[in-house]
Amino acid sequence: MKLSLERSQNPAIPYNLHLKISYLTAEMDKVYLIPVYIQQNSDGTEVYYSEVCGFRFESNAPAELLPLLEKLLPGVVNFARFPTYMFIARRSDKIYPVYTIDDQVLVTTLGGPTFRHVELAKVREYLTDYLHDIGELGVPGKSEKLHVRGVSETNLSLAQPLFYLKKRAIIPNENEFWAPVFESSQGDTIYTYAANGRREVNLDHGHEILRLRSQVTQALIADGRLTDDLGLRVDRLLPEYWQKVRPTLRPLPTKLVYNGIKMELYQEGRYLISVEYRTQEERYSFYIGRDLDDLRQRSAQDLVRRGVISNPSILRLEG
C-alpha cells in the first residue's frame, strides 16, 4: 500500500490520508481518501484525528497519522478485503468487523471462533450469543445489542443504515432475513446485500425504497429463502427519508388503531401500507398487505410478537 498526506478541498476537512492499494487487499490500485479532522482541546491545543472502520487514531501533527494508519490497516483487513460492515457494542465501546465473501457473511473473534452464514442477521445472532456467553457483552438477554454500520467504499468511514429490509420467521423452520440498506458512495443509488449479491437501485424521489424491496424479494424467492413476497418489509426508516417517501404514497382515510395510537394507511400500486412510528428508535416501519384485512392481520401479528399489544383483536380498523 502507498500512503501520503494531501491537502483537502473541503474547508471542514483540512487533510486527507491518501491510501492506494498495492498489496494489502485484492483491490489493486484502488484509492481511498480518508478524512483528517481537528479537535480543539479545553487547554487550547489541537489534535488531528481520523477513523478507519470505526477505529480512531490521533496525533499532534497530521503527518504523524501516516505511521499510525499503516499500523492499523492490516488489523482490519481479512480475507484480502476490508470489512463490509461493523458490529458496534455502544456501551462496552467495542466493534467487530464483518466480511462478505461470495454468498457468505462472516465475523471473526480475537482468539475465538469465526461465525458465518448467508444472512447478516444470523451472524449477528451467533456473535451476540457467543459474546454474552464469555461475558464480553454482559448477561444474556439483559445487556446490550450489536448495532450494524456500513463501511464506506471511498473513505472507510462508518455509515448508518437508511433503513432495513426484514422478514420475520412466522412458522417453524422458516427463514428469517434482515439486511441494512445504505446509500452508495456516489450518492445516486441505495443498496443492500441479499441472495448472493449486491442489490441496488437508482434514487428516484423516494420511489426507490419499494423498488429495492421488490428486487430483493424476487432474489430471495428465486433463492428459495422467501415464499410470501409481502413478508419482506421496510423497517426503521429514518425520519428524513420518510419525508421523501411519503409523497409517493396515496393516503387513505382508514387508520389502524390500538391503545389510542393511530397508524396511517397508504396505497402504493396494488398494495396497501400501514406505517408505524417507532418512538424509541425515532424511525418508521412499514407493513404491506393485499387488502385492509390482510394488512391488519400482518400488522397485528408483528405487534403481538414484539409485545406491543397482547392480542391481534386489539388492532382495529377505523374510518
BELPE-V774930 format. One record per residue. N is the residue number from 0. RES is the residue in one small letter. OMEGA is omega in whole degrees, -180 to 180 (999 if undefined). NEAR is the number of other ideal C-beta (glycine too) atoms within 12 Angstrom. D_LAST is the distance of its C-alpha to the last C-alpha in Angstrom with 2 decimals. Layout:
n:N res:RES omega:OMEGA near:NEAR d_last:D_LAST
n:N res:RES omega:OMEGA near:NEAR d_last:D_LAST
This chain:
n:0 res:m omega:180 near:28 d_last:63.62
n:1 res:k omega:-177 near:21 d_last:64.56
n:2 res:l omega:175 near:29 d_last:63.39
n:3 res:s omega:179 near:22 d_last:63.88
n:4 res:l omega:-180 near:28 d_last:62.61
n:5 res:e omega:177 near:23 d_last:61.55
n:6 res:r omega:179 near:16 d_last:60.32
n:7 res:s omega:176 near:22 d_last:56.65
n:8 res:q omega:-179 near:12 d_last:55.45
n:9 res:n omega:-178 near:15 d_last:52.43
n:10 res:p omega:-179 near:9 d_last:53.32
n:11 res:a omega:-179 near:12 d_last:51.10
n:12 res:i omega:-174 near:23 d_last:52.96
n:13 res:p omega:-176 near:24 d_last:56.75
n:14 res:y omega:167 near:31 d_last:57.77
n:15 res:n omega:169 near:32 d_last:56.71
n:16 res:l omega:-176 near:43 d_last:58.32
n:17 res:h omega:-180 near:26 d_last:59.14
n:18 res:l omega:175 near:36 d_last:59.05
n:19 res:k omega:-177 near:21 d_last:60.39
n:20 res:i omega:176 near:23 d_last:60.35
n:21 res:s omega:179 near:15 d_last:63.77
n:22 res:y omega:-171 near:16 d_last:63.87
n:23 res:l omega:179 near:29 d_last:61.22
n:24 res:t omega:180 near:25 d_last:58.55
n:25 res:a omega:-178 near:16 d_last:58.47
n:26 res:e omega:-176 near:21 d_last:57.00
n:27 res:m omega:178 near:14 d_last:60.37
n:28 res:d omega:176 near:15 d_last:60.54
n:29 res:k omega:-178 near:25 d_last:56.87
n:30 res:v omega:174 near:23 d_last:56.59
n:31 res:y omega:174 near:34 d_last:54.38
n:32 res:l omega:-174 near:30 d_last:54.27
n:33 res:i omega:-175 near:42 d_last:53.52
n:34 res:p omega:173 near:31 d_last:52.76
n:35 res:v omega:-179 near:39 d_last:54.96
n:36 res:y omega:178 near:28 d_last:53.61
n:37 res:i omega:176 near:24 d_last:55.44
n:38 res:q omega:178 near:20 d_last:54.67
n:39 res:q omega:178 near:12 d_last:56.24
n:40 res:n omega:-178 near:13 d_last:57.63
n:41 res:s omega:-180 near:8 d_last:58.00
n:42 res:d omega:178 near:8 d_last:61.77
n:43 res:g omega:178 near:8 d_last:61.41
n:44 res:t omega:-179 near:13 d_last:62.24
n:45 res:e omega:175 near:19 d_last:60.22
n:46 res:v omega:175 near:23 d_last:59.16
n:47 res:y omega:-179 near:31 d_last:58.30
n:48 res:y omega:177 near:30 d_last:55.80
n:49 res:s omega:179 near:41 d_last:53.90
n:50 res:e omega:174 near:30 d_last:51.69
n:51 res:v omega:180 near:39 d_last:51.81
n:52 res:c omega:179 near:39 d_last:49.08
n:53 res:g omega:178 near:34 d_last:48.23
n:54 res:f omega:-178 near:30 d_last:51.86
n:55 res:r omega:173 near:24 d_last:53.14
n:56 res:f omega:-173 near:29 d_last:56.78
n:57 res:e omega:180 near:24 d_last:58.48
n:58 res:s omega:179 near:25 d_last:61.84
n:59 res:n omega:180 near:16 d_last:63.69
n:60 res:a omega:-176 near:20 d_last:64.47
n:61 res:p omega:-179 near:31 d_last:62.35
n:62 res:a omega:-179 near:18 d_last:65.16
n:63 res:e omega:177 near:22 d_last:65.29
n:64 res:l omega:-176 near:36 d_last:61.82
n:65 res:l omega:178 near:29 d_last:63.29
n:66 res:p omega:178 near:16 d_last:65.24
n:67 res:l omega:177 near:29 d_last:62.30
n:68 res:l omega:180 near:40 d_last:60.03
n:69 res:e omega:179 near:21 d_last:62.75
n:70 res:k omega:-176 near:17 d_last:62.92
n:71 res:l omega:-170 near:29 d_last:59.16
n:72 res:l omega:-179 near:31 d_last:58.28
n:73 res:p omega:-179 near:16 d_last:60.01
n:74 res:g omega:179 near:21 d_last:58.09
n:75 res:v omega:178 near:33 d_last:54.67
n:76 res:v omega:177 near:26 d_last:55.90
n:77 res:n omega:180 near:27 d_last:55.80
n:78 res:f omega:178 near:23 d_last:56.32
n:79 res:a omega:178 near:16 d_last:57.53
n:80 res:r omega:172 near:25 d_last:54.18
n:81 res:f omega:178 near:41 d_last:52.07
n:82 res:p omega:171 near:37 d_last:48.97
n:83 res:t omega:-180 near:37 d_last:45.68
n:84 res:y omega:168 near:39 d_last:43.71
n:85 res:m omega:170 near:37 d_last:44.56
n:86 res:f omega:-176 near:44 d_last:43.16
n:87 res:i omega:171 near:31 d_last:43.16
n:88 res:a omega:-169 near:26 d_last:43.53
n:89 res:r omega:-174 near:16 d_last:42.79
n:90 res:r omega:179 near:14 d_last:44.27
n:91 res:s omega:175 near:20 d_last:47.40
n:92 res:d omega:178 near:13 d_last:47.70
n:93 res:k omega:179 near:23 d_last:48.53
n:94 res:i omega:-174 near:31 d_last:47.61
n:95 res:y omega:-179 near:38 d_last:48.15
n:96 res:p omega:180 near:37 d_last:48.64
n:97 res:v omega:-174 near:46 d_last:46.80
n:98 res:y omega:176 near:32 d_last:48.39
n:99 res:t omega:179 near:32 d_last:47.26
n:100 res:i omega:-176 near:24 d_last:49.93
n:101 res:d omega:-179 near:16 d_last:49.14
n:102 res:d omega:-178 near:20 d_last:46.30
n:103 res:q omega:169 near:22 d_last:46.91
n:104 res:v omega:-178 near:38 d_last:45.56
n:105 res:l omega:179 near:33 d_last:48.00
n:106 res:v omega:179 near:38 d_last:48.83
n:107 res:t omega:177 near:27 d_last:52.25
n:108 res:t omega:-177 near:26 d_last:53.21
n:109 res:l omega:179 near:17 d_last:56.39
n:110 res:g omega:-178 near:8 d_last:58.95
n:111 res:g omega:-175 near:16 d_last:56.31
n:112 res:p omega:171 near:18 d_last:54.46
n:113 res:t omega:-180 near:24 d_last:52.59
n:114 res:f omega:-179 near:29 d_last:49.10
n:115 res:r omega:178 near:24 d_last:47.82
n:116 res:h omega:177 near:26 d_last:45.01
n:117 res:v omega:-179 near:29 d_last:43.18
n:118 res:e omega:179 near:36 d_last:40.03
n:119 res:l omega:-178 near:41 d_last:39.92
n:120 res:a omega:-180 near:34 d_last:37.68
n:121 res:k omega:178 near:26 d_last:40.39
n:122 res:v omega:177 near:37 d_last:43.13
n:123 res:r omega:179 near:35 d_last:41.30
n:124 res:e omega:180 near:24 d_last:40.83
n:125 res:y omega:-178 near:29 d_last:44.55
n:126 res:l omega:179 near:40 d_last:45.72
n:127 res:t omega:180 near:30 d_last:43.55
n:128 res:d omega:-180 near:22 d_last:44.91
n:129 res:y omega:-178 near:26 d_last:48.45
n:130 res:l omega:174 near:32 d_last:48.27
n:131 res:h omega:-178 near:23 d_last:46.92
n:132 res:d omega:-179 near:19 d_last:49.70
n:133 res:i omega:176 near:18 d_last:52.41
n:134 res:g omega:-178 near:12 d_last:50.96
n:135 res:e omega:177 near:27 d_last:50.25
n:136 res:l omega:177 near:30 d_last:46.57
n:137 res:g omega:-174 near:19 d_last:47.05
n:138 res:v omega:179 near:13 d_last:45.93
n:139 res:p omega:178 near:18 d_last:43.82
n:140 res:g omega:-176 near:12 d_last:40.16
n:141 res:k omega:-176 near:9 d_last:40.79
n:142 res:s omega:-170 near:20 d_last:41.70
n:143 res:e omega:178 near:22 d_last:40.54
n:144 res:k omega:174 near:24 d_last:38.98
n:145 res:l omega:177 near:34 d_last:40.27
n:146 res:h omega:-176 near:28 d_last:38.35
n:147 res:v omega:172 near:39 d_last:38.95
n:148 res:r omega:176 near:30 d_last:40.15
n:149 res:g omega:178 near:39 d_last:41.38
n:150 res:v omega:-178 near:37 d_last:44.94
n:151 res:s omega:179 near:30 d_last:45.46
n:152 res:e omega:-180 near:27 d_last:47.59
n:153 res:t omega:-178 near:23 d_last:49.35
n:154 res:n omega:176 near:29 d_last:50.12
n:155 res:l omega:175 near:41 d_last:49.34
n:156 res:s omega:180 near:31 d_last:46.94
n:157 res:l omega:-180 near:31 d_last:43.80
n:158 res:a omega:177 near:30 d_last:40.32
n:159 res:q omega:178 near:27 d_last:36.98
n:160 res:p omega:174 near:34 d_last:34.52
n:161 res:l omega:176 near:36 d_last:31.81
n:162 res:f omega:179 near:38 d_last:29.56
n:163 res:y omega:168 near:41 d_last:30.13
n:164 res:l omega:-170 near:46 d_last:29.54
n:165 res:k omega:172 near:37 d_last:29.05
n:166 res:k omega:178 near:34 d_last:29.12
n:167 res:r omega:175 near:28 d_last:29.24
n:168 res:a omega:-179 near:24 d_last:31.33
n:169 res:i omega:-179 near:20 d_last:29.38
n:170 res:i omega:-180 near:12 d_last:32.28
n:171 res:p omega:177 near:6 d_last:36.00
n:172 res:n omega:177 near:8 d_last:38.12
n:173 res:e omega:-179 near:16 d_last:35.18
n:174 res:n omega:169 near:28 d_last:35.74
n:175 res:e omega:176 near:27 d_last:33.91
n:176 res:f omega:-179 near:37 d_last:33.72
n:177 res:w omega:-178 near:35 d_last:33.35
n:178 res:a omega:176 near:48 d_last:34.62
n:179 res:p omega:179 near:42 d_last:34.47
n:180 res:v omega:-177 near:43 d_last:34.05
n:181 res:f omega:170 near:36 d_last:36.30
n:182 res:e omega:180 near:32 d_last:37.20
n:183 res:s omega:-180 near:25 d_last:40.59
n:184 res:s omega:180 near:22 d_last:43.63
n:185 res:q omega:177 near:15 d_last:43.75
n:186 res:g omega:-178 near:16 d_last:40.19
n:187 res:d omega:178 near:14 d_last:39.18
n:188 res:t omega:167 near:25 d_last:37.58
n:189 res:i omega:-175 near:43 d_last:35.62
n:190 res:y omega:170 near:35 d_last:37.00
n:191 res:t omega:177 near:44 d_last:37.03
n:192 res:y omega:-180 near:37 d_last:39.39
n:193 res:a omega:174 near:41 d_last:38.38
n:194 res:a omega:172 near:28 d_last:40.23
n:195 res:n omega:179 near:21 d_last:43.71
n:196 res:g omega:177 near:20 d_last:43.03
n:197 res:r omega:179 near:26 d_last:41.46
n:198 res:r omega:-169 near:31 d_last:38.23
n:199 res:e omega:175 near:25 d_last:37.71
n:200 res:v omega:179 near:25 d_last:35.75
n:201 res:n omega:173 near:19 d_last:36.26
n:202 res:l omega:-178 near:24 d_last:34.09
n:203 res:d omega:172 near:17 d_last:31.91
n:204 res:h omega:177 near:15 d_last:29.66
n:205 res:g omega:179 near:26 d_last:27.24
n:206 res:h omega:-170 near:22 d_last:27.14
n:207 res:e omega:-174 near:31 d_last:29.83
n:208 res:i omega:178 near:44 d_last:27.94
n:209 res:l omega:175 near:35 d_last:26.14
n:210 res:r omega:177 near:29 d_last:29.41
n:211 res:l omega:176 near:40 d_last:31.32
n:212 res:r omega:180 near:41 d_last:28.94
n:213 res:s omega:180 near:28 d_last:29.55
n:214 res:q omega:180 near:31 d_last:33.28
n:215 res:v omega:177 near:42 d_last:33.52
n:216 res:t omega:-179 near:34 d_last:31.53
n:217 res:q omega:180 near:19 d_last:34.04
n:218 res:a omega:-180 near:30 d_last:36.93
n:219 res:l omega:177 near:35 d_last:35.87
n:220 res:i omega:179 near:23 d_last:35.33
n:221 res:a omega:-179 near:18 d_last:38.74
n:222 res:d omega:179 near:21 d_last:40.24
n:223 res:g omega:-177 near:13 d_last:38.98
n:224 res:r omega:179 near:30 d_last:36.97
n:225 res:l omega:178 near:32 d_last:33.45
n:226 res:t omega:-179 near:21 d_last:32.21
n:227 res:d omega:-175 near:25 d_last:28.42
n:228 res:d omega:179 near:24 d_last:27.76
n:229 res:l omega:176 near:33 d_last:24.22
n:230 res:g omega:178 near:31 d_last:25.76
n:231 res:l omega:-175 near:40 d_last:27.02
n:232 res:r omega:176 near:41 d_last:24.60
n:233 res:v omega:-174 near:46 d_last:24.84
n:234 res:d omega:173 near:34 d_last:25.40
n:235 res:r omega:177 near:33 d_last:26.17
n:236 res:l omega:179 near:38 d_last:25.99
n:237 res:l omega:-177 near:29 d_last:27.77
n:238 res:p omega:-179 near:20 d_last:25.72
n:239 res:e omega:177 near:17 d_last:27.89
n:240 res:y omega:178 near:29 d_last:27.42
n:241 res:w omega:179 near:30 d_last:23.62
n:242 res:q omega:176 near:15 d_last:23.98
n:243 res:k omega:-176 near:24 d_last:25.91
n:244 res:v omega:-173 near:33 d_last:23.59
n:245 res:r omega:-179 near:24 d_last:20.28
n:246 res:p omega:180 near:14 d_last:21.35
n:247 res:t omega:-178 near:23 d_last:22.11
n:248 res:l omega:179 near:29 d_last:18.52
n:249 res:r omega:-178 near:17 d_last:15.91
n:250 res:p omega:179 near:19 d_last:12.70
n:251 res:l omega:179 near:25 d_last:9.37
n:252 res:p omega:-178 near:14 d_last:6.20
n:253 res:t omega:176 near:25 d_last:4.62
n:254 res:k omega:168 near:26 d_last:6.41
n:255 res:l omega:-171 near:38 d_last:8.97
n:256 res:v omega:172 near:23 d_last:10.01
n:257 res:y omega:175 near:26 d_last:13.54
n:258 res:n omega:178 near:15 d_last:16.00
n:259 res:g omega:-180 near:10 d_last:14.26
n:260 res:i omega:-179 near:23 d_last:14.00
n:261 res:k omega:176 near:21 d_last:11.10
n:262 res:m omega:179 near:38 d_last:11.90
n:263 res:e omega:179 near:31 d_last:11.15
n:264 res:l omega:-178 near:33 d_last:10.83
n:265 res:y omega:174 near:32 d_last:13.36
n:266 res:q omega:176 near:25 d_last:15.38
n:267 res:e omega:-176 near:31 d_last:19.15
n:268 res:g omega:-179 near:16 d_last:21.13
n:269 res:r omega:-177 near:15 d_last:20.32
n:270 res:y omega:174 near:30 d_last:18.63
n:271 res:l omega:-176 near:34 d_last:15.30
n:272 res:i omega:169 near:42 d_last:15.64
n:273 res:s omega:-175 near:44 d_last:14.05
n:274 res:v omega:178 near:36 d_last:16.01
n:275 res:e omega:173 near:37 d_last:17.37
n:276 res:y omega:-180 near:21 d_last:19.54
n:277 res:r omega:-171 near:25 d_last:22.65
n:278 res:t omega:-178 near:12 d_last:23.94
n:279 res:q omega:-180 near:11 d_last:27.42
n:280 res:e omega:-175 near:20 d_last:28.17
n:281 res:e omega:178 near:14 d_last:26.26
n:282 res:r omega:-178 near:25 d_last:25.05
n:283 res:y omega:178 near:35 d_last:22.01
n:284 res:s omega:-179 near:35 d_last:21.49
n:285 res:f omega:164 near:42 d_last:19.73
n:286 res:y omega:-175 near:37 d_last:18.62
n:287 res:i omega:180 near:40 d_last:18.81
n:288 res:g omega:-179 near:34 d_last:17.71
n:289 res:r omega:176 near:20 d_last:18.35
n:290 res:d omega:-175 near:19 d_last:15.00
n:291 res:l omega:-178 near:27 d_last:11.73
n:292 res:d omega:178 near:18 d_last:13.67
n:293 res:d omega:180 near:23 d_last:16.67
n:294 res:l omega:179 near:36 d_last:14.98
n:295 res:r omega:-179 near:32 d_last:13.58
n:296 res:q omega:-180 near:27 d_last:17.13
n:297 res:r omega:180 near:37 d_last:18.93
n:298 res:s omega:-178 near:41 d_last:17.13
n:299 res:a omega:-179 near:31 d_last:17.67
n:300 res:q omega:-179 near:28 d_last:21.23
n:301 res:d omega:178 near:34 d_last:22.23
n:302 res:l omega:175 near:31 d_last:20.71
n:303 res:v omega:-180 near:21 d_last:22.70
n:304 res:r omega:-178 near:18 d_last:25.72
n:305 res:r omega:180 near:18 d_last:25.76
n:306 res:g omega:179 near:9 d_last:25.37
n:307 res:v omega:173 near:26 d_last:22.21
n:308 res:i omega:-176 near:26 d_last:20.70
n:309 res:s omega:-176 near:15 d_last:22.98
n:310 res:n omega:-179 near:15 d_last:21.09
n:311 res:p omega:-177 near:21 d_last:18.60
n:312 res:s omega:179 near:14 d_last:16.66
n:313 res:i omega:179 near:19 d_last:15.83
n:314 res:l omega:-176 near:33 d_last:13.39
n:315 res:r omega:177 near:24 d_last:10.15
n:316 res:l omega:-180 near:27 d_last:6.90
n:317 res:e omega:175 near:19 d_last:3.78
n:318 res:g omega:999 near:15 d_last:0.00
